[in-house]
Amino acid sequence: MSVSDTRLGHITHRFAELEARLGSGTLEGADFIAASRDYAELEPVARIAQEIAAMREEIASLAALDDPDMRELAEEELARINAELPQAEHRLAIAMLPRDSADSRPAMLEIRAGTGGDEAALFAADLFRMYEKYAAEQGWRVEVVSVNANDIGGYKEVVANVAGNGVFAKLKFESGVHRVQRVPVTESGGRIHTSAATVAVLPEPDEVDVRIEDKDLKIDVYRASGAGGQHVNTTDSAVRITHLPTGTVVTCQDGRSQHKNKDKAMQVLRARLFEAQRDAAQGEEAEARKAMVGSGDRSERIRTYNFPQGRVTDHRINLTLHRLPEVLEGTGLGELVDALIAEDQAKRLASMDG
């Protein structure tokens, strides 16, 4: 996808204007924040646009060269630039793709055991550790919001906040059903079982993004249960919040403090309501998203982790890696994440060209 010189000029001019405004020292408060955000979004596009403009100018200059003594060198340089230019134009086309406004946000990561009983809960715990290790590799911070553990170290459900640069952009394609095929630790006969866990990744909104009225909430407190130490069954610290207009229910019993559990439950509720708003606002775009890498629907089977063969297969892009241990350690997950992002970008480019 080639971009016209006029378009390149517009991008670089806009970027220069933003640089001048930010450097003037006259912007304050909301104006400075808005200009800084615009600058950060435009900078990668402008840098590539400047590179392409310089390459095109160099091509024109070399093509107009009349000196016969320099002609051979000029032709070599022309060949090099002409080979590099399409790559730069492709990078620019990707950089100019419409961005999900939530890409830069932190995310709420929710993992729930599915079919498979205790083995599914153990797999849910494996998935959570995988994302924890990947997050550490990315320099992100993971904070557990709520966890419902069983007696053998598995998670029936775990919810965590993942904060850092570009969290939602990288994790949003992880939503769906993750399937595992292995011999469970609880299996004495050596038979391979198939279990599943569900992953949901929701962008975390600011408080101003979602308005929640007190009158729309039903808040219940009760005595926590399950694995978690002696304090669990001695205080009414667990909190259940029901959002009456939508019927959305969130519970949190992980902490000793009722107040902290309520805050964490509200954090999860806000993220779920924000995602529902996004889906409603996208309308027809939601159908277009399903045609890309995946819908993000938590009922969609997206990946299989096969232990006997040591492989991981992502069914949306037909990619199989025979590096199961590295993927579960987080170090190999990036290859899957990057491949999903690249496939999404390629399909969106193709749809725009079409």
Secondary structure, DSSP 8 states (H G I E B T S, - for coil): ----HHHHHHHHHHHHHHHHHHHTT---HHHHHHHHHHHHHHHHHHHHHHHHHHHHHHHHHHHT---GGGHHHHHHHHHHHHHHHHHHHHHHHHHTS---TTTTS-EEEEEEE-TTHHHHHHHHHHHHHHHHHHHHHHT-EEEEEEEEE-TTS-EEEEEEEEESTTHHHHHGGG-EEEEEEE--TT-SS---EEEEEEEEEEE---GGGS---GGGEEEEEE---SSS-GGGGTS--EEEEEETTTTEEEEE-SSS-HHHHHHHHHHHHHHHHHHHHHHHHHTHHHHHHHTTT----TTSEEEEEETTTTEEEETTTTEEES-HHHHHTTTTHHHHHHHHHHHHHHHHHHHHH-
